[in-house]
Amino acid sequence: MRRRILIVLLALGTVGGYASGIASLRYRSHCRRAWMEARTPHQCPPCSGSAEAPAPPGPR
């Protein structure tokens, strides 16, 4: 009986550890994406649908 409880606790700890790791990776990706979005407008002009398209290159 004691052995079975120990196995269950170890299995739950393993599943919980993996879940915590995956949640941490997802959180970091959201933070990294937010940081890049906050930083990007300062480096390049905003991309919008109302911007004029560049003229096609002329004949050679």
Backbone hydrogen bonds in HBPLUS format (Angstrom, degrees):
<---DONOR---> <-ACCEPTOR-->    atom                        ^
c    i                          cat <-CA-CA->   ^        H-A-AA   ^      H-
h    n   atom  resd res      DA  || num        DHA   H-A  angle D-A-AA Bond
n    s   type  num  typ     dist DA aas  dist angle  dist       angle   num
A0005-ILE N   A0001-MET O   3.15 MM   4  6.45 158.9  2.20 150.2 155.2     1
A0006-LEU N   A0002-ARG O   3.06 MM   4  6.29 155.8  2.12 144.9 151.6     2
A0007-ILE N   A0003-ARG O   2.96 MM   4  6.24 155.6  2.02 149.8 156.1     3
A0008-VAL N   A0004-ARG O   2.99 MM   4  6.24 160.5  2.03 149.5 154.5     4
A0009-LEU N   A0005-ILE O   2.93 MM   4  6.15 161.7  1.97 150.3 155.3     5
A0010-LEU N   A0006-LEU O   2.95 MM   4  6.13 159.7  1.99 149.0 154.5     6
A0011-ALA N   A0007-ILE O   2.92 MM   4  6.09 156.7  1.97 147.8 154.4     7
A0012-LEU N   A0008-VAL O   2.90 MM   4  6.12 162.2  1.94 152.4 157.0     8
A0013-GLY N   A0009-LEU O   2.92 MM   4  6.09 153.3  1.99 144.5 152.2     9
A0014-THR N   A0010-LEU O   2.95 MM   4  6.17 150.4  2.04 144.3 152.0    10
A0015-VAL N   A0011-ALA O   2.99 MM   4  6.26 166.6  2.01 154.3 157.2    11
A0016-GLY N   A0012-LEU O   2.85 MM   4  5.95 161.3  1.88 147.1 153.3    12
A0017-GLY N   A0013-GLY O   2.86 MM   4  5.95 148.2  1.96 140.1 148.8    13
A0018-TYR N   A0014-THR O   3.03 MM   4  6.30 161.6  2.06 152.4 156.2    14
A0019-ALA N   A0015-VAL O   2.96 MM   4  6.16 162.5  1.99 151.1 156.4    15
A0020-SER N   A0016-GLY O   2.92 MM   4  6.05 154.3  1.98 144.2 151.1    16
A0021-GLY N   A0017-GLY O   2.98 MM   4  6.20 156.8  2.04 146.6 152.7    17
A0022-ILE N   A0018-TYR O   2.97 MM   4  6.21 162.3  2.00 154.7 158.6    18
A0023-ALA N   A0019-ALA O   2.98 MM   4  6.11 160.2  2.02 147.2 153.0    19
A0024-SER N   A0020-SER O   2.94 MM   4  6.10 150.7  2.03 144.0 152.1    20
A0025-LEU N   A0021-GLY O   3.03 MM   4  6.31 154.5  2.10 146.3 152.5    21
A0026-ARG N   A0022-ILE O   3.00 MM   4  6.27 157.9  2.05 149.6 155.4    22
A0027-TYR N   A0023-ALA O   2.94 MM   4  6.13 159.5  1.98 147.9 153.5    23
A0028-ARG N   A0024-SER O   2.97 MM   4  6.17 161.9  2.01 148.8 153.6    24
A0029-SER N   A0025-LEU O   3.01 MM   4  6.22 151.2  2.10 144.1 151.7    25
A0030-HIS N   A0026-ARG O   3.07 MM   4  6.36 153.7  2.14 148.1 154.6    26
A0031-CYS N   A0027-TYR O   3.00 MM   4  6.29 158.8  2.04 150.9 156.9    27
A0032-ARG N   A0028-ARG O   2.86 MM   4  6.00 159.2  1.90 148.3 154.2    28
A0033-ARG N   A0029-SER O   2.93 MM   4  6.03 157.3  1.98 143.8 150.0    29
A0034-ALA N   A0030-HIS O   2.94 MM   4  6.11 160.9  1.98 147.8 153.0    30
A0035-TRP N   A0031-CYS O   2.91 MM   4  6.08 152.5  1.98 145.3 153.1    31
A0036-MET N   A0032-ARG O   2.98 MM   4  6.23 156.9  2.03 147.0 152.8    32
A0037-GLU N   A0033-ARG O   2.93 MM   4  6.17 157.6  1.98 150.2 156.4    33
A0038-ALA N   A0034-ALA O   2.97 MM   4  6.10 151.0  2.06 143.6 151.2    34
A0039-ARG N   A0035-TRP O   3.04 MM   4  6.12 140.4  2.20 140.3 150.8    35
A0040-THR N   A0036-MET O   2.87 MM   4  5.81 151.3  1.95 151.4 157.6    36
A0042-HIS N   A0039-ARG O   3.29 MM   3  5.93 145.3  2.42 116.6 125.0    37
A0043-GLN N   A0040-THR O   2.89 MM   3  5.34 150.8  1.97 117.5 126.5    38
A0044-CYS N   A0040-THR O   3.21 MM   4  6.40 153.2  2.29 164.6 172.6    39
A0051-ALA N   A0048-SER O   3.39 MM   3  5.73 167.0  2.41 108.1 111.8    40
